[in-house]
Amino acid sequence: MSKLLKILLILLPAVLHTAIEPRVKVKLVKKSDGTHPATLMCSAYRFYPPTISVTWLRNGKEIKGDMTSTEEMADGDWYYQVHSHLEYMPESGEEISCVVQHASFTKPMNYKWGESDHHSQF
């Protein structure tokens, strides 16, 4: 067995048991024209392990419908990504948030629409 393979066999279990925090961004995909809904997208990138939960809040209450999510997708570099879309009719003064739960967090993380640039590191 080669030296490199021996090193990989020693290090791989440690690497695979390390949770890597997702990089999260919330962005507007489609504006509302007043009669049709707006669409927001919450994207989580470069995380491990692949199990993750993405939900949406409107004024602090969970939104049950009007959202679609992709399955966790491998990036090809041991990391994963997921995207969740929310269609909604905007209302003045409301707060829309994407909530991400992942093994790398000690508690669910809340990413408010309009403030996500402070949280993401692309």
C-alpha positions in Angstrom: 0.0 0.0 0.0 1.4 3.4 -0.9 2.2 6.0 1.7 -0.4 8.4 0.3 -3.1 5.8 0.5 -2.2 5.0 4.1 -2.3 8.7 5.0 -5.7 9.1 3.3 -7.1 6.0 5.2 -6.0 7.6 8.5 -7.3 11.1 7.8 -10.5 10.3 5.9 -12.6 9.2 8.9 -11.7 12.4 10.7 -12.6 14.6 7.7 -15.9 12.8 7.1 -17.0 13.3 10.7 -16.4 17.1 10.6 -19.4 19.2 10.0 -18.8 22.1 7.6 -21.1 25.1 8.0 -23.1 26.1 4.9 -22.7 29.5 3.3 -26.3 30.9 2.9 -27.7 33.6 0.7 -31.2 34.8 0.3 -32.0 36.7 -3.0 -34.9 37.9 -5.1 -35.3 35.8 -8.2 -38.5 37.5 -9.5 -40.2 40.7 -8.5 -43.9 40.9 -7.9 -45.8 43.1 -10.4 -48.8 43.5 -8.0 -50.8 40.7 -9.5 -48.2 37.9 -9.6 -46.1 36.7 -6.7 -42.5 37.5 -6.1 -40.0 34.6 -5.8 -37.2 34.4 -3.3 -34.4 31.8 -3.3 -32.5 30.6 -0.2 -29.3 28.9 -1.2 -27.0 26.9 1.1 -23.6 26.0 -0.4 -20.4 24.1 0.6 -21.8 22.2 3.6 -21.2 18.7 5.0 -22.8 16.4 5.9 -25.6 16.5 3.3 -28.5 16.4 5.7 -30.0 19.9 6.0 -33.4 21.6 6.6 -34.5 24.8 4.9 -37.8 26.5 6.0 -39.3 30.0 5.5 -40.8 32.4 8.0 -43.1 35.3 7.4 -43.2 37.7 10.3 -41.8 34.9 12.6 -44.4 32.3 11.5 -43.5 29.2 9.4 -44.8 29.3 5.8 -46.2 25.9 5.0 -47.0 26.2 1.3 -45.8 28.1 -1.8 -42.2 26.8 -1.6 -40.1 24.2 -3.5 -36.7 22.9 -2.6 -34.1 21.0 -4.5 -32.6 17.8 -3.1 -29.2 18.1 -1.6 -26.8 18.1 -4.5 -23.1 17.1 -4.4 -20.7 19.8 -5.6 -18.2 17.2 -6.7 -15.7 18.2 -4.0 -17.2 16.5 -0.9 -19.5 19.4 -0.3 -23.2 19.8 -1.0 -25.7 22.5 -1.9 -29.5 23.0 -1.7 -31.8 25.7 -3.0 -35.3 26.6 -1.7 -37.7 28.9 -3.6 -40.6 30.8 -2.0 -43.4 32.4 -4.0 -45.2 35.1 -2.0 -47.2 38.4 -2.4 -45.1 41.1 -0.7 -46.8 43.2 2.0 -45.5 46.5 3.4 -43.5 46.1 6.6 -43.3 42.3 6.6 -40.2 40.2 7.4 -39.3 37.2 5.3 -36.6 34.8 6.6 -35.0 31.6 5.5 -34.2 29.2 8.4 -31.4 26.7 8.0 -30.8 23.8 10.3 -27.6 21.8 9.9 -25.3 19.6 12.0 -22.6 22.4 12.0 -24.9 24.8 13.8 -25.7 24.7 17.6 -29.2 26.2 16.8 -31.2 26.9 13.6 -29.8 30.0 11.8 -32.2 32.7 10.6 -31.3 34.6 7.4 -33.6 37.6 6.7 -34.4 38.7 3.2 -32.4 41.9 2.6 -29.8 41.2 5.3 -28.3 37.9 3.8 -25.2 39.7 2.5 -24.0 40.1 6.0 -24.1 36.3 6.5 -22.8 34.9 3.3 -19.2 34.4 2.3 -19.1 33.5 -1.4 
